Amino acid sequence: VANDGTIYVTHTNPGRIVRLSPSGAVLQSRPLLAYTSLCPAIAPDGTVYVCDSDVMGGGYLYAMNADLTDKRAPVAFMPGVNDHPVVRPDGSVVCGTFDRRIACIDPFGTVLWTSDPVQSSGFSVFGPALMPNGDMCVGTTDGRLVLISGSGSILASVVLGGAPTGGNTGPAVDSAG
């Protein structure tokens, strides 16, 4: 939800983003590719970010204006992106990729770094959650919680117990971290 109350939602297969009024009326709908991310992210400046992937495995991070027009050219990823974007305090955006990495992209579309929280194990990462200090944590499908520094270094990995889930669930972080 944007500062003015505008609601942005995504729909998968076919991919699209929808802009709704605070009362729920559809204001606009924009088609995207086949597999749109779970939810968009809205930066403090109003930029709307959406991760989207096509059926061939390519993916994009879109940066849109409030009216869903492109703010800049989408950032392409091979393989695609598979998670919701998260906007960091410095304006950069973090999202998960199909090659099981976390990528950090600056507001101009340059990839700043990638991190491999699952150490190329074949498991996936989901749900980057931002900590107040700029670090982040992700959940993995092998049942771990991984803490990643703001520069992409792995700080800690904790086994949460139980069998690998194979699901796409991620952590949530409160304002205290």
Secondary structure, DSSP 8 states (H G I E B T S, - for coil): --TTS-EEEEETTTTEEEEE-TTS-EEEEEE--SEE-S--EE-TT--EEEEEE-TTS-EEEEEE-TTS-BSS--EEESS-B-S--EE-TTS-EEEEBTTS-EEEE-TTS-EEEEE-TTTTSS--EEEEEE-TTS-EEEEETTSEEEEE-TTS-EEEEEE--SS---S-------TT-
